[in-house]
Amino acid sequence: MSLPPIRDQAARIRGIPLRSVLLAAAATPDRHDKARWHTPQGAISVTGMKFFNWNRAVGGGGAIDLVIHLYGLDFKGALAWLSARFPGHVPAPSQLAACKSDLKLPMPHTGTLPAVKKYLIAQRGIDSSLVARLIQSGDLYADPHANAVFLLRGRGNVPVGAELRGTGPRSWRGLAPGSRKNRGYFSIRAQRIDGIILCESAIDAISCFAIHPDHECVSTAGARPNPFWLMPLIHRSPHVYCGFDADPVGDAMAQAMITLHPSIRRLRPPDHDWNDCLRRTRR
């Protein structure tokens, strides 16, 4: 008998009770509110198969979305996590290729580039020479909506995704459709480096580099403890630091990373994040 279509299997996986997923993730139920759970990503409320993170003002539906949210995994990574804890629910690896969406990078738009440059220089305090360097290398560009696009690069320097950052009145961040952040990352470095610093976003990585120019500064595109590409970085440098944000989520994810990779050391930003540190020095 043939296996059910991938969408049917994915539907069954999404139907795993969110309470069971949270228990497997070692989340703590709230003493006073049965629908509320405490996780490293913040307080999460569950209603049926929907969840909402009050600390980050984001939500979703189903077990797959919840695991992606809790651990910063992609679809395949979330399935692997769920398969290890809920056997029998996850499709065979050969079927996962059908789930992978094609990468759709935003088209560059020179007309909105001045707005992106102004945002990064005037609002984020990043030196104009760094912005110009990233634009020249192709690691940064503007899309038609005046979003800043930071390329994630994988093996052979090939783009595997992009971090997007809104530069208008409404602050937002996201990923280009089909981005595979476990296959590559955004980074900035000098020719010779003394170590590697892991940051939560591209803007933080650039800001961290402005403060620590003798390091390679890498974005994990969200606080997550074990991206697939981390081990090669550890093998490349004896000095790897976790520079996640100075908040409960950043601290928890940093501790999880150090537990998995004891050679990594914590480098906690003096302010909430590296961009806050940079802007303070520019005042």
C-alpha angles and dihedrals in degrees: 000000000000121000117259117264114278093248091057092050092046089051090054091049092050087053094065104119111263090223089061091049092050092049090050088050090054092244116164121235115230114252095224105030117051091196094054126085132184116225136163086260092056138265113335127194119205126205112175105303095343127091135188129196108215094192094055099028093231133116145173146174135259137015095285094054090047094053091046089052095046097047106021091240128152122240094273092047091050090052090051091050092049094044091057091054104030106036118199097032102083127080123242116275091247089064095053093082088071089061097054114104120213116255112257109190116193115255115254115250120194092193093067096040094093090057091051092048091048091051094050095044103035101031102028098036095231115154114254091232091060091048091049091048093053092047091050092050091049093239090116131039141145125252126212090270092056092252117150109241117205113189122228109213128201135181114342090016089282116157111249098171146327140242112228124206124186114229099189131089091287111070114218142144135198147139131271111258111273094019113158104202092177089064098054148350147213115258143164126201147158122243092262121034136191095203148328127268120198116213134182099241143014092254090052091048091053091046091048090050090053088057097037104031093167092066137071107242116206132190118222089193092236133004105290129149106219120025113180093245095054098092094059089053091051090050090049097054133028090209113064120157132192106224098177119153121291095247136095093272094047092046093048094048091046091052091048090051093049091048089055094040110027094184090069116093129206118250104183116197112244087229128034093285139351094266090055087052092050094048091050090056090050095056 
